[in-house]
Amino acid sequence: MRLCRPLFVALAGLALLTATSGAAVAANGSFVWVGPKGKAYSIQNPPDHKCYDMGQEARGAQNATKQPLVVYTEKKCKGSAMRLKPGQSAPSGSRFASVIFNKG
């Protein structure tokens, strides 16, 4: 029994470390925007530092993640940029073509 307890504690610590390390690589929460015909779209827990190109019309970005993001007027995260803090929204008619999450 004495040998099992240290082994259990070590395995539990490893499991906790593994479970919490994944949270650091995603902007927890959701990113919401309006697409064609006023339909709402969202991405849940998007990965950090990855540029997403929008495949169709996109406007009215809403940052409901816990990390900042940047929307761009052109694809490949180029063009004019608008930074949105957590909980911040772009103007409803503000169009964008790409977005990157947790860009420092």
TARAUR-V63885 format. One record per residue. N is the residue number from 1. RES is the residue in three letters. SS is DSSP state (a for helix, b for strand, c for the rest). Layout:
n=N res=RES ss=SS
n=N res=RES ss=SS
//
This chain:
n=1 res=MET ss=c
n=2 res=ARG ss=a
n=3 res=LEU ss=a
n=4 res=CYS ss=a
n=5 res=ARG ss=a
n=6 res=PRO ss=a
n=7 res=LEU ss=a
n=8 res=PHE ss=a
n=9 res=VAL ss=a
n=10 res=ALA ss=a
n=11 res=LEU ss=a
n=12 res=ALA ss=a
n=13 res=GLY ss=a
n=14 res=LEU ss=a
n=15 res=ALA ss=a
n=16 res=LEU ss=a
n=17 res=LEU ss=a
n=18 res=THR ss=a
n=19 res=ALA ss=a
n=20 res=THR ss=a
n=21 res=SER ss=a
n=22 res=GLY ss=a
n=23 res=ALA ss=a
n=24 res=ALA ss=a
n=25 res=VAL ss=a
n=26 res=ALA ss=b
n=27 res=ALA ss=b
n=28 res=ASN ss=b
n=29 res=GLY ss=b
n=30 res=SER ss=b
n=31 res=PHE ss=b
n=32 res=VAL ss=b
n=33 res=TRP ss=b
n=34 res=VAL ss=b
n=35 res=GLY ss=c
n=36 res=PRO ss=a
n=37 res=LYS ss=a
n=38 res=GLY ss=a
n=39 res=LYS ss=c
n=40 res=ALA ss=b
n=41 res=TYR ss=b
n=42 res=SER ss=b
n=43 res=ILE ss=b
n=44 res=GLN ss=b
n=45 res=ASN ss=b
n=46 res=PRO ss=b
n=47 res=PRO ss=b
n=48 res=ASP ss=c
n=49 res=HIS ss=c
n=50 res=LYS ss=c
n=51 res=CYS ss=b
n=52 res=TYR ss=b
n=53 res=ASP ss=b
n=54 res=MET ss=c
n=55 res=GLY ss=c
n=56 res=GLN ss=c
n=57 res=GLU ss=c
n=58 res=ALA ss=c
n=59 res=ARG ss=b
n=60 res=GLY ss=b
n=61 res=ALA ss=b
n=62 res=GLN ss=b
n=63 res=ASN ss=b
n=64 res=ALA ss=b
n=65 res=THR ss=b
n=66 res=LYS ss=c
n=67 res=GLN ss=c
n=68 res=PRO ss=c
n=69 res=LEU ss=b
n=70 res=VAL ss=b
n=71 res=VAL ss=b
n=72 res=TYR ss=b
n=73 res=THR ss=b
n=74 res=GLU ss=b
n=75 res=LYS ss=a
n=76 res=LYS ss=a
n=77 res=CYS ss=a
n=78 res=LYS ss=b
n=79 res=GLY ss=b
n=80 res=SER ss=b
n=81 res=ALA ss=b
n=82 res=MET ss=b
n=83 res=ARG ss=b
n=84 res=LEU ss=b
n=85 res=LYS ss=c
n=86 res=PRO ss=c
n=87 res=GLY ss=c
n=88 res=GLN ss=c
n=89 res=SER ss=b
n=90 res=ALA ss=c
n=91 res=PRO ss=c
n=92 res=SER ss=c
n=93 res=GLY ss=c
n=94 res=SER ss=c
n=95 res=ARG ss=b
n=96 res=PHE ss=c
n=97 res=ALA ss=c
n=98 res=SER ss=b
n=99 res=VAL ss=b
n=100 res=ILE ss=b
n=101 res=PHE ss=b
n=102 res=ASN ss=c
n=103 res=LYS ss=c
n=104 res=GLY ss=c
//
